Amino acid sequence: MEINTFTAIAIIIGSGAILAYISSLLKQPLIIGYVLAGIIIGPILGFIDPVSNQELIRLFSEIGIAFLLFSVGLEVDISRLKRVGLIATLGGLARMGLSFSIGYFVANLIGLTGMQPIYFGLMLSFGSTMVVIKLLSDNKELDTLHGRIVVGILLMEDFIAITSLTILANTNNLAHIIRIIPIIRNLTLLFVILLLARLLLPLMFKQAATNTELLFVLSTGIAMIFAIIFPIIGFPMSIGVFLAGLLLGNLPYSVEISGRVKPLKDFFMVLFFVSLGLSFSLVQLSMIWRPLLIVVLLALILNPIIIGLITMVFGYTSKTAFFSGSIMGEVSEFALILLTQGLVLGHIDNNFYSLGILAAIITMSITPYSFKYRYMTYKIFKPALRMIEKIFRRSPTPDRELKPRGHEVILIGYDRLGYGILRRLIRMKKDFIVVDYNPDVISRLIEHGIPCVYGDISDPETLEELNLKKAKMIISTAPSMRDNLFLIEKGKKINKDLIIIVTAQTVEEALGLYKAGADYVILPHLLGGEHAGILLEEVGEDLDKLIATKIQHIKELRLKKELHPKHL
């Protein structure tokens, strides 16, 4: 019985929608629903029309990978990668190197041969950008310290994954991987494309930006042109569309382009991940259970440990290290793209391919729960983590860290909101000290002669060192409600007259903090409107006052950029 392309697409999208909906009800990533849909309908399509089914799988995989990588390129901000610091660059490279090396060694130990140990190591080398960003966004933690660390590492991993695709596409055995020609060619081509971006694309899109339809057509057209040209000159199609997205994503019109392309990307993403499931066969499970168990355990346990240790080595607390690692224990969608490429190139067989799909499903299913219960897990392992922290964590300010001496005002957290409060405290000539658990922030504050101390308010020892009995006011810009509740409880117990001002993300959180005893709760997302209202009252229609305010604002922004360059 023959099945036409439209019917196959209808079955794929329909089943993907149903399973994705079920996944969302179970608080699971949608990707899992898509892959499970493919596993379920695979035998049905194969029974109806086995020949056409294989062709459809290949076609949908290629189209899906193309648009998925194009969208990834659109979302990668090169300037942001420059700002995330050493923990994202050197730390990210160290994490990938360690994970790959351990995975490669274990794969050889359990008898994997040929190119399979390389792909085994690569499966452990990348975190899932889709899963991690979704979890951080849902929990309003994208802008937390551990959120910024993880996002920075993921950006670096995306670049390495694309480079891996290029190298693997130009080799058939391990000995050829060290050949430098593909790498030089890739860098040369990247230079040429970036040069073209500076000269040609801005001119084209300046005109296209005035017409949303033309903006969409031109963006996807360039992606398709790159997809055609790159295989001709010896590169995988996937590299071409990624670089096309990278070029367009760093134009001034990137937000509009991304918004227009996103629905198309979402559609083809469904095709890609369902097609992964279509390639899976349950009868292979008996042959892959041993390496499957090993890769799952390594991803869930080894990767968080590696990230945690590296984070501590770069000067961050055990809490930040633990939270950073708790969300990076999954086999990523990029690993699946690499496996798809490896299957097409003949580097791996169907059994190993199915191993990767199952590992991704299992680890992506567990990650949301390990992240959800991270506070409870952290409490269990906190004593051991504190001991490890003393061994691995370097001092953020060697021989320069200040000791609290009973300050009048304690400001917890310098990031963004804390900066504005700090400037006011200086103008008011208050006796204050800043507490922050980001070592880079502490180093910059000390360089500018601002009283500060390295510490975490969720740590009772930090509160003891701050000498709250002598303090009159404590202001917390920390976004965590748990930490602020702990601060209110301990602070009022130590000093009942202490004025405590804390920060909340939602109205519901603010009411809960007031109920717990907070004297005032700051809601950052409401401050902008209140500030604008105050400005209107003070300035009115007086242009001279507005210009004077503007000049002062520019001075403040430049000073903030100098003090806090990485997180603007």
Secondary structure, DSSP 8 states (H G I E B T S, - for coil): ----HHHHHHHHHHHHHHHHHHHHHTT--HHHHHHHHHHHHHHHHHHH-HHHHHHHHHHHHHHHHHHHHHHHHHH--HHHHHHT-HHHHHHHHHHHHHHHHHHHHHHHHTT--TTHHHHHHHHTS---HHHHHHHHHHTT-TTSHHHHHHHHHHHHHHHHHHHHHHHHHT-SSHHHHT-SHHHHHHHHHHHHHHHHHHHTHHHHHHHHTT-HHHHHHHHHHHHHHHHHHHHHTT--HHHHHHHHHHHHHTSTTHHHHHHHHHHHHHHHHHHHHHHHHHT--GGGHHHHHHHHHHHHHIIIIIHHHHHHHHHHHTT--HHHHHHHHTT--S--HHHHHHHHHHHHHTSS-HHHHHHHHHHHHHHHHHHHHHHHTHHHHHHHHHHHHHHHHHHH---SSTTT-------SEEEE--TTHHHHHHHHHHHTT--EEEEES-HHHHHHHHHTT--EEE--TTSHHHHHHTTGGG-SEEEE----HHHHHHHHHHHHHH-TT-EEEEE-SSHHHHHHHHHHT-SEEE-HHHHHHHHHHHHHHHHTT-HHHHHHHHHHHHHHHHHHHHH-GGG-
